[in-house]
Amino acid sequence: MVSQFYAPVMGGVERAVENMSVALARRGHQVSIATLSRDQPPSVVDEHGVRVHRIGGTFQRAAKLFSDPQRPHLPPVPDPEAVRALRRVIDEERPDVVHVHDWFVHSLIGALRHRDVPIVMSVHDHSLVCANKRLMQGDAPCSGPGWRKCLRCATAQYGPVKGPTTALALRLRRRTVERTVDRFAPVSSSVARHSRLDASGVPVTVLPNFIPEHDAGCAAGARRPDGLPPGEFVVFVGDATPDKGIDVLLAAHRRLDARPPVVVVGRPLAESLDPVPEGVVVLGMRPHDEVLAIMRAAVAIVVPSRCAETFGLVALEAMSAGTVVIAARIGALDELVVHEVTGLLVPPGDADALGAALRRVLDDPAARDRMAVAGRERARDYREAVVVDALERAYRATISDLGPTHARDAMGR
C-alpha cells in the first residue's frame, strides 16, 4: 500500500487504507505500507500486523506551500526524495502488487521504473481530473474539467504560483498515469464516471469503502455519549462547510414547527456556526467509535451535500447502525441510499425539500423504522468480507494480466 498519510493522521482515505490493510493482514497476506513520515524521522514499525514504512519527502520541507501543515499533500508530480525511498521499500518488500492511493501515484511511477510490478490505483475523489479534488467551483458543483476554468479554480484554491502549476501538472500527467496503472479501483460508479475512466483503456473495478467487522458491532453495545441533548435529535457528521451543505440543513431546520436539535459532529468551520444557532449542538471532533454511537442514538442522519460525494461513508455507517438517512441526490449518495426504501433523497441545495423530508421522518415513525431496517440490510452489501473478497479478485486479475510467469510466481508465494 502506498498512501500519503496513515494513522495517526486520519481522514476518509486514511481510514479506508487502514481498513483494507488490516483486513488483508488478517487473511494471511503480507501487507506493507509506505507513507510520509511527516514530522517524525523515517522508520519501520509493525501496527496491527501491517509493516509500516514512514518515509521522507522533499515537498514536506516547504511548509509554506501548505494551508494545513498537518496534511502536506503531495502535488501531482514526482517527489524526488519519496521516489528514492519508495524504490528502497519496493526492493526490500518485493511485492506481488502495489496498491496506491491519491497523488502519491506520481512518485510511485518513478520508483517502479524498470520493475515489473502491477499497480492498482484506488480513486477516492476527483483528483484525476480536478486540481481541488472536489469537482466544485466555489460553493457550486462543477460541470466538468475545462482548461481555462480549471486554471481559474486552481488559482483560487492554491494561489497564483501553486495553483497554475498544479493544474498544468495534473493535465500533463494524466496520460502517464493511464499508461502505467494496471487497474483503476474507484470507490463508486460516480467517481468512475466523473473521472472519465471508461475512456482510459485501463481495466476498472469499483471497490467501495466497507464497514469493518469491529465497526459493524461496536455501536450496538456503546453507551450514550456525553453532550447529547435529551429526546430526539438529528445528526450532521463532517466538516461544517458550504459544500457539505450545513447551511442548507440549518435553513431546513428553521422551517420546522417542532424542531428537535441538530447535533453537529466534526470540524465547525462554517461562519453559520459562529455563533452557534439556536437548536444546534456542536460536539466537534469525537473518536470514531463514539461517532457511531451518536449515529445509533439519532432519529436521523442528514447528508445534505452540494458537492458530488465520491462515496458517502457517513450514510453507509448510519445505515449500518440502523438509523434512517436523508441525503442529497448527488454524486454517489444515490448509489447507497434508495429513495423511499432505505432512506430519503432530496435535490442538493433545496432547503424546502430537505425540511419536508425531515418532517416526514419525524412525523412517521413507522416509515422511519421501515427504512432504517431496509438500510441496515442494504449495508450488508458493504461488509468487510464482501468487499475484501472483491479486492482479492482484483489483485489476482491484475497479476494475471501481466503474464503467466508473474502470475504463477505471485500466486505461489
Disulfide bonds with the S-S distance in Angstrom:
none
